[in-house]
Amino acid sequence: MSAEQNATAIDSHVGNRIRLRRSFLRISQEKLGEQLGVSFQQVQKYEKGSNRIGAGQLYYIAKLLKVDPSYFFEGLPAAKLLEAGFAERQTSLPSSGLEDTTDGHALNHAFARIKSSKLRRKLIDLVTAIADSDRT
């Protein structure tokens, strides 16, 4: 596998995180594009992962979306990407598809509004327990 294929998975992940945060803040692609000095179509390409985002641009996007730049890499299975060394690597990130649905956006928006990290952790544990009990 080439580094380009791996970067595509990373670019898609980062783009998805940009879209989620932008949607959470209720900022349109047009508005974000204006602030970045690019077209809304360019923002769409960033969010789809079809166009790469430079480090400086990503830093500026983080400032505009009021997050640390590391936010865009949260949930990225970096350990798996690094473990393999020169061996073949995954070409895409695992996805449930939920993040691309209306329910997924609503769930993410509601979850992000929970201020207590302990309560968020308990909710994750509850959902995990329910999902695990569904398997049996």
Sine and cosine of phi, psi and omega as CSV:
sin_phi,cos_phi,sin_psi,cos_psi,sin_omega,cos_omega
0.00,0.00,0.60,-0.80,0.01,-1.00
-1.00,0.00,0.33,-0.94,0.04,-1.00
-0.89,0.46,-0.51,0.86,0.00,-1.00
-0.88,0.48,-0.66,0.75,0.01,-1.00
-0.90,0.43,-0.65,0.76,0.04,-1.00
-0.92,0.40,-0.65,0.76,0.01,-1.00
-0.89,0.46,-0.56,0.83,0.01,-1.00
-0.88,0.47,-0.67,0.75,0.05,-1.00
-0.90,0.44,-0.65,0.76,0.03,-1.00
-0.92,0.38,-0.70,0.71,0.02,-1.00
-0.86,0.51,-0.65,0.76,0.03,-1.00
-0.90,0.43,-0.67,0.74,0.01,-1.00
-0.89,0.45,-0.75,0.66,0.01,-1.00
-0.88,0.48,-0.70,0.72,0.01,-1.00
-0.88,0.48,-0.65,0.76,0.03,-1.00
-0.90,0.44,-0.64,0.77,0.02,-1.00
-0.91,0.41,-0.60,0.80,0.06,-1.00
-0.89,0.46,-0.73,0.68,-0.01,-1.00
-0.87,0.49,-0.70,0.71,0.00,-1.00
-0.87,0.49,-0.72,0.70,-0.03,-1.00
-0.93,0.38,-0.67,0.74,0.01,-1.00
-0.88,0.48,-0.69,0.72,0.02,-1.00
-0.90,0.43,-0.67,0.75,0.02,-1.00
-0.86,0.51,-0.65,0.76,0.01,-1.00
-0.99,0.13,-0.05,1.00,0.00,-1.00
0.85,0.53,0.71,0.71,0.07,-1.00
-0.97,-0.24,0.76,-0.65,0.00,-1.00
-0.97,0.26,0.33,-0.94,0.09,-1.00
-0.88,0.47,-0.58,0.81,0.01,-1.00
-0.88,0.47,-0.73,0.68,-0.03,-1.00
-0.90,0.43,-0.70,0.72,0.03,-1.00
-0.89,0.45,-0.67,0.75,0.04,-1.00
-0.86,0.50,-0.67,0.74,0.04,-1.00
-0.85,0.52,-0.72,0.70,-0.02,-1.00
-0.91,0.42,-0.52,0.85,-0.01,-1.00
-1.00,0.04,-0.24,0.97,-0.05,-1.00
0.98,0.20,0.47,0.88,0.04,-1.00
-0.76,-0.65,0.21,-0.98,0.01,-1.00
-0.97,0.23,0.30,-0.95,0.05,-1.00
-0.91,0.41,-0.46,0.89,0.05,-1.00
-0.91,0.42,-0.59,0.81,0.04,-1.00
-0.92,0.39,-0.64,0.77,0.06,-1.00
-0.88,0.48,-0.67,0.75,0.05,-1.00
-0.85,0.52,-0.69,0.73,-0.01,-1.00
-0.91,0.40,-0.63,0.78,0.09,-1.00
-0.86,0.51,-0.73,0.68,-0.08,-1.00
-0.92,0.38,-0.51,0.86,0.04,-1.00
-0.99,0.16,-0.28,0.96,-0.04,-1.00
0.99,0.11,0.16,0.99,-0.01,-1.00
-0.99,0.15,-0.36,0.93,0.12,-0.99
-0.86,-0.51,0.72,-0.69,0.02,-1.00
-0.97,0.25,0.48,-0.88,0.02,-1.00
-0.94,-0.34,0.80,-0.60,0.05,-1.00
-0.93,0.37,0.35,-0.94,-0.04,-1.00
-0.85,0.53,-0.71,0.71,-0.01,-1.00
-0.90,0.44,-0.67,0.75,0.01,-1.00
-0.91,0.42,-0.66,0.75,0.01,-1.00
-0.90,0.43,-0.62,0.78,0.04,-1.00
-0.88,0.47,-0.68,0.73,0.00,-1.00
-0.92,0.39,-0.64,0.77,0.06,-1.00
-0.87,0.49,-0.67,0.74,0.03,-1.00
-0.86,0.51,-0.68,0.73,0.04,-1.00
-0.88,0.47,-0.72,0.70,-0.02,-1.00
-0.90,0.44,-0.59,0.81,-0.04,-1.00
-1.00,-0.05,0.10,1.00,0.11,-0.99
0.85,0.52,0.73,0.69,0.08,-1.00
-0.70,-0.72,0.31,-0.95,0.14,-0.99
-0.96,0.27,0.58,-0.82,0.00,-1.00
-0.82,0.58,-0.46,0.89,0.01,-1.00
-0.90,0.43,-0.35,0.94,0.03,-1.00
-0.80,0.60,-0.63,0.78,-0.09,-1.00
-0.93,0.36,-0.29,0.96,-0.02,-1.00
-0.97,-0.26,-0.03,1.00,0.02,-1.00
-0.88,0.47,0.68,-0.73,0.02,-1.00
1.00,0.09,-0.06,1.00,0.03,-1.00
-0.97,0.23,0.81,-0.59,-0.03,-1.00
-0.96,0.27,0.91,0.42,-0.07,-1.00
-0.88,0.47,-0.63,0.78,-0.03,-1.00
-0.87,0.50,-0.66,0.75,0.02,-1.00
-0.91,0.42,-0.61,0.79,-0.01,-1.00
-0.93,0.38,-0.58,0.81,-0.05,-1.00
-0.99,0.12,-0.51,0.86,-0.06,-1.00
-0.86,0.52,-0.60,0.80,-0.15,-0.99
-0.96,0.29,-0.28,0.96,-0.04,-1.00
0.87,0.48,-0.86,-0.51,0.00,-1.00
-1.00,-0.04,0.05,1.00,0.02,-1.00
-0.94,0.34,0.19,-0.98,0.03,-1.00
-0.89,0.46,0.58,-0.82,-0.04,-1.00
-0.87,-0.50,0.25,-0.97,0.04,-1.00
-0.89,0.45,0.57,-0.82,0.03,-1.00
-0.99,-0.16,-0.18,0.98,0.04,-1.00
-0.51,-0.86,0.41,-0.91,0.03,-1.00
-0.99,0.13,0.59,-0.81,0.07,-1.00
-0.91,0.41,0.64,-0.77,-0.02,-1.00
-0.59,-0.81,0.68,-0.73,0.06,-1.00
-0.99,0.13,-0.31,0.95,-0.07,-1.00
1.00,0.05,-0.24,0.97,-0.02,-1.00
-0.87,0.49,-0.59,0.81,-0.05,-1.00
-0.90,0.43,-0.27,0.96,0.00,-1.00
-0.99,-0.15,0.14,0.99,-0.03,-1.00
-0.96,-0.29,0.27,-0.96,0.07,-1.00
-0.88,0.48,-0.68,0.73,0.03,-1.00
-0.88,0.47,-0.64,0.77,0.01,-1.00
-0.89,0.45,-0.68,0.73,0.05,-1.00
-0.90,0.44,-0.69,0.72,-0.01,-1.00
-0.90,0.44,-0.69,0.72,0.01,-1.00
-0.89,0.45,-0.71,0.71,0.01,-1.00
-0.89,0.46,-0.69,0.73,0.00,-1.00
-0.89,0.45,-0.72,0.69,0.00,-1.00
-0.92,0.40,-0.68,0.73,-0.01,-1.00
-0.88,0.47,-0.66,0.75,-0.02,-1.00
-0.91,0.41,-0.38,0.92,0.01,-1.00
-0.99,0.15,-0.21,0.98,0.03,-1.00
-0.96,0.27,0.90,-0.44,-0.10,-0.99
-0.98,0.20,-0.55,0.84,-0.06,-1.00
-0.98,0.21,0.87,-0.49,0.03,-1.00
-0.92,0.39,-0.52,0.85,0.04,-1.00
-0.91,0.42,-0.68,0.73,0.01,-1.00
-0.92,0.40,-0.65,0.76,0.06,-1.00
-0.87,0.48,-0.68,0.74,0.00,-1.00
-0.89,0.45,-0.68,0.74,0.01,-1.00
-0.90,0.44,-0.62,0.78,0.03,-1.00
-0.90,0.44,-0.68,0.73,0.05,-1.00
-0.88,0.48,-0.69,0.72,0.02,-1.00
-0.88,0.48,-0.66,0.75,0.01,-1.00
-0.89,0.45,-0.75,0.66,-0.01,-1.00
-0.89,0.45,-0.64,0.76,0.04,-1.00
-0.88,0.47,-0.69,0.72,0.02,-1.00
-0.88,0.47,-0.68,0.73,0.03,-1.00
-0.90,0.44,-0.70,0.71,-0.01,-1.00
-0.89,0.45,-0.67,0.74,0.01,-1.00
-0.92,0.40,-0.59,0.81,-0.01,-1.00
-0.95,0.31,-0.39,0.92,0.05,-1.00
-0.93,0.36,-0.41,0.91,-0.05,-1.00
-0.96,0.26,-0.42,0.91,-0.08,-1.00
-1.00,0.05,0.00,0.00,0.00,0.00
